[in-house]
């Protein structure tokens, strides 16, 4: 009989290109398969891969599991002990007892890379709004790009400010909304998908279309003053104070 069901392993050679790992010369042929969670396979990598292959915190899988079982690794302020937990764009990584803190971001190399941040930046996270709906009781629920849902009590003024494709600045791990970052001309943003993935700049204009042709945004890259166009769905609004690597 043939084997039924999904495969329980992931070969390095077929892993997503966003994972910054050695695919052909590594001793291990396989890498952990990502668990269901806040990020999908293309925009998130297993925690074991981040600690062992990217940051070099551990030498092998066994050592990584021991570190995680000590409950000293935090993602967005919450302890994570599952080595397959997906870590993705804008996640904050911390280690209890160590000063190093990292923010994972999509880079112009089309890879998810961790970059060192200070204590202030580690206290918040920017998320893209992917959905907004009313729920029973009159409250409003917003859905964010990292899979989380935040419930806002009825009557709060901030409900009218939040719209789809805007971004929100939230405190971690409390999830308190600190600021709303609207998608508008003049806003600072980055591109998370496509040919210009990882580029950061200012939105010059927004052209909304209805039909088969996607809405487009005209960008000015703040690194080299390049002007380009990209799909509206690829835009991720940022705050002015956050420092990301290009």
N, C-alpha and C positions, 0 to 999 in steps of 0.2 A: 504494500500500500504506500501511496505517496504521503509525504508529510503535509498536514493541513495547518492553516493559520499563518500568522505573520512570522517573519524571521526574528529571532531573538538576539542577533549579533549584527555588528556593523563593521565592514572592512574599511581600513584606512583609505584605500585607493578610491572608494566610492563615497567617502564622507563629503558633506557639503563644503564648498570652496570657502565659505566664511569661517571655517574652523582653521586656525593658524597652526597646523601640525605638519610634521614630516610624514609624507605618505609612502615613500618608496624605500627609504634607507633605515627606517626605524626597526628595532628588534621585535616590537609587537606588531603582528599582522592586523589585529583587531583593536577597536576602540569601543567603549561602552555605547550602547544604543540609548538615545535620549529618552527620558521619561515624559509622559504627558505633564504639562505644566504651563507656566506663564508665557513661554516662547515656543514657536514652532521649530522644526528641525533646521530650516535655513537661517533663522535669525536668533538661534540659541545653541550653545554647546554644553555638553555635560560638565558638571562641576569637577569631576575627576580629570577631565581633559584640561580644564583651566588651571588646576593646581599642579598637576604633574607635567604636562607638556608645554604649557605657556608660561606660568609663573615660576616653575621649578621649585615649588615649596616641598614637594615629595619626589622620591626617586622611582617609585613603582606603585602599582594598584593597592597592594597590601598596606603600604605606608600611608597612602592617601586615606584609606578607610579608617585607619587608626586615628588620624588627625580629625576626621569628620565625626567619629564616634565620641571624641572628647568634647564635642559641642562648642568648639571655639571659632567656628567659621560662620559668619553672618552675611546674608544677602539681603540688602534693603532693610537692615536692622533686625532681621529674624534669623534664628539659628537654623541651619540646614545640614542634615546629616546623610542625605541620600546622594550617593556619588553620581547618580544619573540625572540629578535635578538640573533643568535647563537654565543657564545664565546667559542673558542677552543684552541687547542695546539699552544703555542708560542704567543698568543695574549697578548698585554700589556694593563692593566686596570689602569686608573687614575681617580682621583676625584679633580675637581677644588676647590682650597682653602684648600686642605688637603695634607699632605706630603706623605701619604701612596701610594705606587705604587706597582702593582703586575704583575707577569707574570704567565699565566696559562700554565701548562704543564701536559703531561701524566706521571703518577707516577708509581713506581713499584707495587703499590697497585692496578694497573689497573684502576685508577680513574683520572679524570681531577681535578687538585688541583691548587689553586693560591698560589704563594710564593712571599714574599716581595723582591723588588729590589730597587736599588738606582737610582738617577737621570740619571746617565750615561747609565745604562742598559735600562732605559725606553725610550731612544732616538732612539733605533734601534730594529729590529726584524729579526730573521732568518727564511727563508722560503725554502721549498723544491721545486725544479723545476719539474713540472709534464708534461710540454710540451713546444715545441719550434717550431715556424713556420714562414715562410715568408709571409708578407701581401702586399697588393697593394701599390705600390710606392717604393718597395725595402726595407722597414723597417722590423725589426724582432720583433715578439711578443713572450714573454715567459709567460707561465702560472704557477702559484704557488699553493701550497697545500691549501692555505686559500681562493682560488677562485679568487684572483686578477690577472689581466693581465697587464704586463708592456711592453710598446712599446719602442724599442731601435732604434735610428736613423741609417740609412745605413752608413756603413763605420767605425763604432766604433770598436776598437780592442777587446773590451770586449765580442763581439758577439761570437767570436771563442772560448773563454774561457768557456762559459756557455753551459752545456750539460744536457740532461735529467738525473734526479736523483742526480745531484749536488745540492748544496744549495747556496743561495745568502743572503748576509747580507744587509738589506735595512734600510734607515732612515725612521722614521714615524713622521708625516704623508706624507712627501714629496715623498716617494717611490724611492728616489735616491739610486742606487746600490752602496754600499760602498765596497763590497768585494765579491769574488767568492770562494766558498768552495768546491773543487772537491772531488768526491767520488773515493778514491784511498787508497792503502795500507798505513798504518801509520796515517790516518786521524782519528780525534776524532768524534765519532758519538753516536747516541742513537737508541734504538729499539722502534718503536711506535706501534707495533702490535705483537700478538702471545704470547707464553709462557714466553718470556723474556722481555715483554713490560716494558718500563721505564728504562731499564738498560743502562748505559753510559760506554763507553770504547773506546779502540783503535781497528781499523780494522787491523787484522793480514794478511788476504788474501781474495781475491775475486775469486770465481769460477763461471764463466759465462757459462750457458748451453743454448742450443737452442732445444726446444721440450717440451714435457709434464712435465718434471721435472724442478722445479724452480731453478734459479741461487741462490747460497748460499754465505754467508759471514761468515768468522771466526772472532769472537770477543774475546777480552780480557777485562773483566769487571774491571774497574779501582777501584772499591770499595773493591773487595775481590780477585782479580787476577784469577777469574774463567774464563775458556776458553769454549766458546760454539759456536754453529752455528745457523744461522737464515736466513730467506729468504732475498734476495737482496731488494725486494720491501718494506721490513719493516725498512730499514736503513734510518736514517735522520742525515745528516752530520752537525756537530756543529763547532763553532769557539773555539779556545783555551781559549779565555777570558771570555766566558759566563759561569756563575755559575748556574747549575741546581740542584735541590734536587733529592735524590735517595730514 
